[in-house]
Amino acid sequence: MPKLREGVIAALWTPTDEKGRLLIRDMESNVRFICGKNVHGIMALGSTGEFLHLDLTQRKQLLELTVAMAGPVPVIANISDIRPAIVTDLGRFARSVGAIAVALLTPYFFPVAQADLVEFFVRAGEAAKLPVFLYNFPERTGNRIELETVAAVADRLPLAGIKQSGAEFEYHSALVALGREKNFVVLTGADTRIPEAMALGVTGCVSGLANAVPELVVEIFNATKAGKKSNVAIERMRTVGTLVERLEFPLNVAAAMEARGLPVGHPKSVISPSTKTRYDRLVLDLRQLFGEWKLI
């Protein structure tokens, strides 16, 4: 089974219709687009993929389809859930359909002791029998994965790495130092700050914006890895990042995709007329920008 220890991993968007059903043809179109831009991997059912809106059957269907559609491009399955039984079921299913690893957020909403997080992660990994990527996003879950927790998991499981997302950018440094000691890698969710993250020792990026502008993300990663600067791509990525901040995540990812002419489906949450106006304005502004850059 291939390993995925570096590179650009697209955090796959999930297109659904107005009744919340998966739009399989749209999904296939998006996977084909992403893979055609030389991303190094795909994360299915992550935060960008709005997994919380999908029931267990849909999550399994999406995982199986993503692995089949991605072909040789490796797929990491986010199996996060507040219910351990669902995590265990998804982990085993991910292995059965050919995912190369699983990713795990902390349980969300309720506070969880760090010792209990260790057991949660270890039991999930043992059930999946796949390498594990921990996924730290405390702004979303309400629970931070502390360094001693990461170390304890690494001592008991084949820990492939940890994805660091959220506002605490400096935490990458401490995680990288621990990863060198425990033989795991650190990936960043900060797709507009890839050179800065790689300078700290980060080996890759799990990118939501790679759904819309994968060639920019890949160019920045490849250039940085080669010790070069891709100033145009970096500036363009920063521009996109600034624009999408006008809209809430992950709806802003959908707007960037739609501006690129990619299918995004129907919003999974109720949105107000004012948000729809902001969404449409962002699509128009990004479409004009992508036209100037000859991306459409």
VMD Tcl script that draws the C-alpha trace (Angstrom):
set ca {
  {0.00 0.00 0.00}
  {1.45 3.41 -1.00}
  {2.39 5.98 1.61}
  {1.50 9.65 1.42}
  {4.01 11.60 3.46}
  {4.30 14.76 1.40}
  {2.65 16.82 -1.30}
  {-0.64 18.50 -2.04}
  {-3.66 16.59 -0.79}
  {-6.94 18.00 -2.06}
  {-9.63 18.17 0.63}
  {-12.44 16.99 -1.60}
  {-15.66 18.98 -1.90}
  {-18.89 16.94 -1.80}
  {-21.59 17.99 -4.32}
  {-25.17 17.18 -3.28}
  {-28.59 18.09 -4.65}
  {-31.35 20.01 -2.90}
  {-32.41 16.86 -1.06}
  {-28.89 16.11 0.15}
  {-28.24 13.25 -2.28}
  {-24.75 12.76 -3.70}
  {-24.31 14.06 -7.23}
  {-22.12 11.29 -8.56}
  {-21.44 12.68 -12.03}
  {-20.49 16.05 -10.58}
  {-18.26 14.36 -8.05}
  {-16.57 12.34 -10.79}
  {-16.02 15.52 -12.82}
  {-14.37 17.22 -9.85}
  {-12.15 14.26 -8.98}
  {-11.05 14.01 -12.61}
  {-10.24 17.73 -12.65}
  {-8.22 17.58 -9.44}
  {-6.29 14.46 -10.40}
  {-5.55 15.95 -13.81}
  {-3.70 18.82 -12.11}
  {-1.16 16.45 -10.49}
  {-2.23 16.62 -6.87}
  {-0.45 14.03 -4.77}
  {-3.50 12.76 -2.94}
  {-7.11 13.32 -1.92}
  {-8.71 13.54 1.50}
  {-12.34 12.46 1.33}
  {-14.97 13.48 3.89}
  {-12.94 16.23 5.52}
  {-14.17 19.59 6.77}
  {-14.27 20.94 3.21}
  {-16.33 17.88 2.24}
  {-18.92 18.75 4.92}
  {-19.02 15.18 6.20}
  {-21.28 16.20 9.08}
  {-24.14 16.64 6.62}
  {-23.82 13.08 5.30}
  {-25.27 9.94 6.84}
  {-23.21 6.77 7.23}
  {-24.46 5.20 4.01}
  {-23.56 8.31 2.03}
  {-20.13 8.50 3.61}
  {-19.40 4.93 2.66}
  {-20.68 5.50 -0.86}
  {-18.52 8.59 -1.24}
  {-15.42 6.82 0.03}
  {-15.85 3.89 -2.32}
  {-16.52 6.14 -5.30}
  {-13.61 8.47 -4.53}
  {-11.10 5.62 -4.35}
  {-12.42 4.17 -7.62}
  {-12.49 7.54 -9.40}
  {-9.06 8.66 -8.18}
  {-7.32 5.68 -9.74}
  {-3.63 5.74 -8.82}
  {-3.99 8.92 -6.74}
  {-4.04 7.80 -3.07}
  {-7.04 8.61 -0.89}
  {-7.06 9.36 2.83}
  {-10.44 8.73 4.45}
  {-11.55 11.08 7.19}
  {-13.54 8.78 9.48}
  {-14.22 11.36 12.20}
  {-17.38 11.17 14.25}
  {-18.43 11.75 17.82}
  {-19.67 8.12 17.98}
  {-16.89 5.53 18.35}
  {-18.98 2.82 16.68}
  {-19.31 4.94 13.53}
  {-15.57 5.66 13.55}
  {-14.79 1.97 13.83}
  {-17.24 1.03 11.07}
  {-15.91 3.71 8.71}
  {-12.31 2.78 9.41}
  {-12.87 -0.85 8.50}
  {-14.84 0.16 5.43}
  {-12.12 2.60 4.32}
  {-9.59 -0.22 4.39}
  {-11.89 -2.56 2.48}
  {-12.30 -0.12 -0.43}
  {-8.61 0.76 -0.75}
  {-8.02 3.98 1.21}
  {-4.34 4.22 2.16}
  {-4.88 5.86 5.57}
  {-7.52 7.31 7.85}
  {-7.74 10.78 9.35}
  {-9.28 11.52 12.74}
  {-10.51 14.72 14.31}
  {-11.12 14.77 18.02}
  {-14.73 14.15 19.06}
  {-16.56 17.46 19.00}
  {-18.94 19.53 21.15}
  {-18.24 17.82 24.49}
  {-14.89 18.41 26.27}
  {-12.63 15.35 26.19}
  {-9.67 14.58 28.48}
  {-6.36 14.10 26.66}
  {-5.97 10.57 28.05}
  {-9.37 9.74 26.59}
  {-8.35 11.19 23.23}
  {-5.41 8.79 23.17}
  {-7.73 5.82 23.67}
  {-10.18 7.15 21.09}
  {-7.46 7.49 18.44}
  {-5.74 4.20 19.25}
  {-8.90 2.13 19.18}
  {-9.95 3.70 15.88}
  {-6.56 2.98 14.34}
  {-6.52 -0.57 15.62}
  {-9.95 -1.21 14.08}
  {-9.04 0.32 10.73}
  {-5.65 -1.41 10.53}
  {-4.42 1.54 8.46}
  {-1.90 4.32 9.08}
  {-3.47 7.21 10.99}
  {-3.33 10.94 10.39}
  {-4.48 12.88 13.42}
  {-6.41 16.01 12.47}
  {-6.13 18.98 14.83}
  {-8.75 21.66 14.25}
  {-9.76 22.92 17.71}
  {-11.76 25.86 16.32}
  {-14.15 23.32 14.81}
  {-14.16 20.56 17.43}
  {-13.59 22.43 20.69}
  {-10.81 19.99 21.64}
  {-7.11 20.54 20.96}
  {-4.72 17.62 20.44}
  {-1.84 18.31 22.82}
  {1.76 17.29 22.10}
  {1.81 14.61 24.78}
  {-1.31 13.10 23.23}
  {0.29 12.95 19.79}
  {3.39 11.33 21.32}
  {1.32 8.75 23.20}
  {-0.59 7.80 20.04}
  {2.65 7.54 18.05}
  {4.00 5.11 20.65}
  {1.03 2.80 20.19}
  {0.03 3.11 16.52}
  {1.63 3.45 13.07}
  {1.07 7.22 13.11}
  {1.57 8.56 9.60}
  {1.21 12.19 10.54}
  {-0.92 15.02 11.82}
  {-2.76 17.72 9.95}
  {-2.63 21.08 11.71}
  {-5.46 23.47 10.90}
  {-6.79 26.63 12.47}
  {-5.34 29.81 13.84}
  {-2.41 28.37 15.79}
  {0.15 28.44 12.99}
  {3.14 28.33 15.34}
  {2.02 24.91 16.60}
  {3.45 23.45 13.37}
  {6.98 23.89 14.76}
  {6.42 21.84 17.91}
  {4.62 19.14 15.94}
  {7.45 18.94 13.40}
  {10.03 18.53 16.18}
  {7.99 15.72 17.72}
  {7.46 14.15 14.30}
  {11.19 13.94 13.71}
  {11.52 12.11 17.02}
  {8.57 9.77 16.47}
  {8.83 9.32 12.68}
  {5.63 10.99 11.52}
  {5.03 13.96 9.21}
  {3.14 17.20 9.65}
  {0.71 18.50 7.05}
  {-0.79 21.98 7.10}
  {-4.30 23.13 6.36}
  {-3.00 26.65 5.65}
  {-3.01 26.43 1.86}
  {-2.20 30.12 1.40}
  {0.93 29.81 3.58}
  {2.65 26.76 2.15}
  {6.19 28.22 1.87}
  {6.06 29.44 5.48}
  {4.81 26.06 6.70}
  {7.41 24.13 4.73}
  {10.13 26.36 6.14}
  {9.09 25.01 9.55}
  {9.49 21.43 8.33}
  {5.94 20.71 7.17}
  {5.95 18.21 4.30}
  {2.60 18.87 2.65}
  {-0.74 20.60 2.60}
  {-4.33 19.39 2.83}
  {-5.97 22.08 0.75}
  {-9.60 23.04 0.32}
  {-8.74 25.57 -2.37}
  {-7.08 22.77 -4.36}
  {-10.63 21.97 -5.49}
  {-10.66 25.26 -7.41}
  {-7.03 26.19 -8.13}
  {-5.05 22.95 -7.79}
  {-2.38 24.03 -10.26}
  {-1.48 27.01 -8.07}
  {-1.21 24.90 -4.93}
  {0.84 22.21 -6.70}
  {3.17 24.76 -8.33}
  {3.85 26.45 -4.99}
  {4.55 23.14 -3.25}
  {6.82 21.81 -6.01}
  {8.78 25.05 -6.26}
  {9.21 25.32 -2.49}
  {10.36 21.72 -2.24}
  {12.94 22.40 -4.99}
  {14.25 25.44 -3.10}
  {12.77 27.87 -5.60}
  {10.21 30.64 -5.39}
  {7.05 30.70 -7.43}
  {6.25 34.35 -6.85}
  {3.38 34.65 -9.33}
  {1.60 31.56 -8.01}
  {2.18 32.64 -4.40}
  {0.74 36.08 -5.04}
  {-2.24 34.65 -6.88}
  {-2.92 32.19 -4.09}
  {-2.80 34.99 -1.54}
  {-5.21 37.02 -3.66}
  {-7.65 34.12 -3.82}
  {-7.25 33.57 -0.08}
  {-8.05 37.21 0.66}
  {-11.12 37.18 -1.55}
  {-12.60 33.99 -0.13}
  {-12.37 35.40 3.39}
  {-15.43 37.46 2.47}
  {-17.56 34.32 2.82}
  {-17.79 31.61 5.47}
  {-15.97 28.29 5.09}
  {-16.61 25.97 3.31}
  {-19.19 27.84 1.23}
  {-16.32 30.01 0.01}
  {-14.63 26.92 -1.48}
  {-17.80 26.20 -3.44}
  {-17.83 29.78 -4.72}
  {-14.24 29.46 -5.94}
  {-15.10 26.18 -7.67}
  {-18.19 27.64 -9.32}
  {-16.12 30.59 -10.54}
  {-13.85 28.05 -12.21}
  {-16.84 26.42 -13.90}
  {-16.88 23.33 -11.68}
  {-20.10 21.74 -10.38}
  {-20.77 22.30 -6.69}
  {-24.35 21.16 -6.18}
  {-26.81 22.70 -3.75}
  {-25.92 24.25 -0.35}
  {-26.24 21.68 2.43}
  {-27.26 24.29 5.00}
  {-29.96 26.93 4.88}
  {-28.53 30.21 3.62}
  {-30.06 33.66 3.78}
  {-30.70 35.97 0.82}
  {-27.85 38.19 2.01}
  {-25.42 35.25 2.07}
  {-26.60 34.20 -1.40}
  {-25.84 37.74 -2.60}
  {-22.36 37.59 -1.07}
  {-21.81 34.17 -2.61}
  {-22.83 35.35 -6.07}
  {-20.63 38.44 -5.79}
  {-17.64 36.32 -4.81}
  {-18.24 33.98 -7.75}
  {-18.30 36.95 -10.13}
  {-15.16 38.53 -8.71}
  {-13.23 35.26 -8.77}
  {-14.47 34.43 -12.27}
  {-13.11 37.75 -13.52}
  {-9.79 37.06 -11.79}
  {-9.55 33.52 -13.17}
  {-10.29 34.89 -16.62}
  {-7.42 37.37 -16.31}
  {-5.14 34.50 -15.26}
  {-6.38 32.36 -18.17}
  {-7.64 29.65 -15.85}
  {-11.02 29.67 -17.56}
}
mol new
graphics top color blue
foreach p $ca { graphics top sphere $p radius 0.5 }
foreach p [lrange $ca 0 end-1] q [lrange $ca 1 end] { graphics top cylinder $p $q radius 0.2 }
display resetview
